Amino acid sequence: MSWTAIARREHNRDVLRFPSDLKDREWALIKPLIPPARRGGRRRTTNMRSVAEAILYIASSGCQWRILPGDFPPVSTVRGYFYAWRAIGLWQSINQLLVMAAREIEGREAQPTAGIIDSQSVKATQSGGISGYDAGKKIKGRKRQIVTDTLGFLIFVFIHAADIQDRDGAPHVLKAIRRRFPWLRHIFADGGYAGAKLRRAMSGHGDWTIEIVKRSDHAKGFVVLPKRWVVERTFAWLGRCRRLAKDWEKSIESATAWAQIASIVSVRRTHFRVSRDGIYRPRFISSAMMRSIISGSHCVSMRNSRIPPSHVLMSASRL
């Protein structure tokens, strides 16, 4: 999309309370996925939009839980919902849905057939938890292994100690995405994933093709390498959320959730495009796509009937 005056006005977030807040059309994409209140007991009085915006505020600003502004619900409430949604895998499901819909917006099939894998070592803090020393990067902390599609959208993130080599952590990543993305079998990678060790580890877990994209021996200075620049750009997108500047979390589950939230922040605006008359119109999401994500069976056609997201996006409990 070209950066026109209309696009500048639409992407301007000065009118919001905080730049990280959700616009109405962005909340319309996420709202139906929020789990409904439990039956029985007191009625839910907390505004779920405020809770989601509080979590996005922490992700974007990188602030501590206790520094959450008073404009949002109480810290204990927001933190409780964060842990509850993390436990049911809500962030992973939302990210996968938005990525699949964004791919259709770009004219691609919802399910990717090729991906790009890479890792990023980040420093850990005194919070504790799993940690290690990456001798190559000289960083003590954790390593984020991510897989993106060829457009740069985050497909999966796997976090482990930084002292684990890329080729040793890659099998866990590829085995984890096998069920969610059954047609993804071609992976572009750098030299850290070369060798027979990774191929032996993936033996019996699908017909994978690992293509190593190497830098030319005759290249001098900075050279953009095919495909590999896409995943580096994704790391830059995720880095816009300051919560990921370091790994502040004690648990791997929380660290993974914040990476997924950062992906949601970067991809959520892809679902609306400007027409020539300057009016924003929401794109459509396949009903089969949503049901396949909730049910876990992703081998259905993703080009079925299309209806507005407000009629398709339903909470998991209703499906």
N, C-alpha and C positions, 0 to 999 in steps of 0.2 A: 504494500500500500504506500502510495506516495505521501510525502510529508507536506500536505497542503494546509491552507489556512483553516479549512473546515476540520481537518484532522487535528491540528494544533488546539483548536477550541474544544473539540470533543475530548481530547486526552488531558486537557487542563484540569487539575484536581484542586485548584485553589478554592473552589466553591464548597468543598467538603470540609467537615469538621477537622479531620486529619487526612493527609494525602493517602494514607493506607486504607481509608474507609471504602466500603463498597458502594458503587452506584446502584441505582434501582435495578437496572438490567443485569448487573453482575450478581446481585443478590438473588435475582429470579432464577439464575442458573444453579445456585447452591442451595437455596431454601428447601426445595423438595427432597434433597438428600439428607437433611438434618433429621435424625431419629425423632419420632414423636414422643410425647410425654408418656410415662408409664401409667398403666391403668391403676386406679385406686389411689388413695392417699390425697394429699393436698394438690390443688391444681397448680400447674406450672405458671409462675408469674414472671420469670426471667425472660427478657427479650433475646431470642436466639440470634438475631442480627447483631445486637450489641456484643454478644459473646464472641461471635465469629470475627467481628471487627477488632475486638480486643486482642484476639490471638494474632490477627494479621498485623496489628500495631506492634506487638512484641517481636514478631518475625522481621518486620521492616526496620524498626528502630534498634533492635537488639537490647532493649532495656531489661532490667530485672523484673521479676514478677511483682515485687513489692513497690516498684516505682510506677506501676500502671496508673495512668491518670484517673482521677475520680469521675470522669465523664463516662467511664465504663462500669459494668457491674462489679461487685466486690471481687478481690483477687482470688479468694478461696473458691468462689463460684466459677470464675473463668478457668482456673486451674483444674477444678474438678471435671468440667466438661472437656477440657483438653485431654486429660488422662482417659476419660471414658471413651471419647471418640478415637483416641489412639489405640485403645485396647480392641476395638471392633474393626480396626483397619479402615476407618472412614476416610482418612486423608489419602490413602492409596487408591481407594475406589473413586473419589472425586477427581483426583489427578488423572487416573486412567480414562474416566469418562470424558473429561475436558480435552485430553490429548487425542482421543479417538475422534471426537467431534471436530477438533481443530484440523486434523488431517483431512477430513472430508471437506472442510471449508477451503483448504488449499488444493482441492481436486485430487486427493489421494484416497486410496482405500483406507478404511478405518484401522485395519490390522496391518502393521508394517511387516515387510518380509526381510528387511535388512536393518542392521543397527550398528552403532559405534560404541565401543567400550573404552573407558579410560579411568584413571584414578587420580585422586587429589589428596595429598597429605596435609592435615591441619593440626595445629597445636591443640592440646587438651589443657584443661585447667585443674585447679585443686579440687574440683567437684568429686573426683574419684572415678571409679569404673575402669573398664578395659582400656588399656593404653600400651603403646610400644614405641620403639625408636626406629625411625626410617633412616638408615645410614646413608642412603643416597641423597636424600633431601635434607639430612641433618635436622630432622623434626621429630620431637617426642610428642606423640599424640595418637590420632586415629587416621585411618585412610577411608575415603569415600570412593567406592567403585560405582560408577554409574553407566547405564546403557541408555543411549538416545536413539531416536530414529534418524533418518537422513535429513530431516528438517530441523533437528536440534531439540525436539520435545523430549522431556525426561520420561523414560519408560520404566526404569527401575533403579533403585539405589540400595546399595549394600554397604554397611559400615562395619569395619573391624579394626583391630590394632594395626598401627602403622608398620610394625615389623614383619607383617605378612607380605610376601611378594605378590606382585600383580597376578602372575600365572597361577599362584596357589589360591587366591581369592576368587578368581574368575569362574571356576566351576560352580561355586555356590550361587553366583549371580545368574549364570546361564540356566542352571537347573531351576531356579526360582521363577524365571520368566517363561519357562517352557509351557506351563499351563495357561498363563494369562495371555500369552501371545504365541499361539501354536504354529503360526506360519513364519515366524521369525527364525531363520536358520543360517543367515549369512551375517557375519560379524567382521567389521573393520577394526583393526587394533594397531598399536605401535609395537616396537621391538620387545617391550617388556612381556608380551604375551606369546612370543615366538618359542618354538621348541616342541618336542614330542610329549613333554610332561602334561601340558594342557589337553592335547588330543587324547592321551590315554585316560585322563580323568573324565573326559566327556564321552568315552566309549560306552555304548549302551544307553545313552541318554539323548538320543536323537541324532539325526544326520546333520551335524554342524559343519559349517565352512568358516574357518578363521583366516581372513586375508590380512596379512601384515603390510601396512603402508610404511615404507622406509624412506628415510631421507637420502637423497642422492649423495654418493661419495664425492662428487664434484661440485656440490652446492656450497656457496660461500655466503655467510651472513644469514639474515632471516629469510626463510623460504616458507611460503604457505603450502602445506602438504594436503593433497586431496583427502576429503572426508574427515581427516583428523582435526581440521580447524573447526568443524561443526561442534564436536563435543567440547572443545576448548571454549567456544562461544557460550555453550550451555553453562559451563562453570562460571563464566562471567555473569550470565543472567542470574544464576543462583546467588552469586556473591553480592548482588544488589540488596539482598536481605541481610542486614548486619548481624542477625542472630547466628549466621553461618561463618562469621569472621574467624571464630574459634569454635571448638566443640565444647560448649559449656555444660553439656548434659552428663549426668552420671550414668544413665542407662542408654544402651544402644537403641532401644525402642523410641525414646524421646528424640534422640539425635536424628533418627531416620524420619520421624514425623515432621520435624522442622524442615528437613530437606524437601519433603513432599509438599509442605505448605509453601515453600519458596517457589517450587515449580508451579503451583496453583496460581500464585501471584503473577508469575511471568506469562502464563498461558491464558488467563481469564479474559484478557482484553482482545484476544484473537477472535472471539466469537461474535464480534460485531464489526461490520465494515461500513464505510461511507459510500452511499450511492452518489451519482452525479448531481442529484438535486439537493444534496446536503442532508438527507434524512437517514438516520441510522436504522437499520432493520436487522432484527436478530436472525441468525442462521438457524437451520433446523437440525434436529438430532434424531437419529433413527431409534424407534422404539425397540427394535430387536437388539440394538447395541446396548441399551440400558438394561434390558432383561438379561442379556448374556453376562454382563458384569456382575449383577446381583446374584445370579444363579451359579456363576463360576464356569459355565459351559460357553466357551468363546468360539466354537466352531460353527456358528451360524452365519448366514449371509448378513453383511453390514450395509447392504444397499436396498433394504426394504422400504416400506412406506415411510414418508417423512411427515411429521406433524410438529407443531410448535413445541418448544421445550417445556412450557408451562403445562402442557397436557401429557407429556411423556415422562418427565423426571418425577418419579415417585419414590417415596422412602422405601427402604429395603423391607420394612415390615409389611408394607402393603402389597409387595410383589411376592 
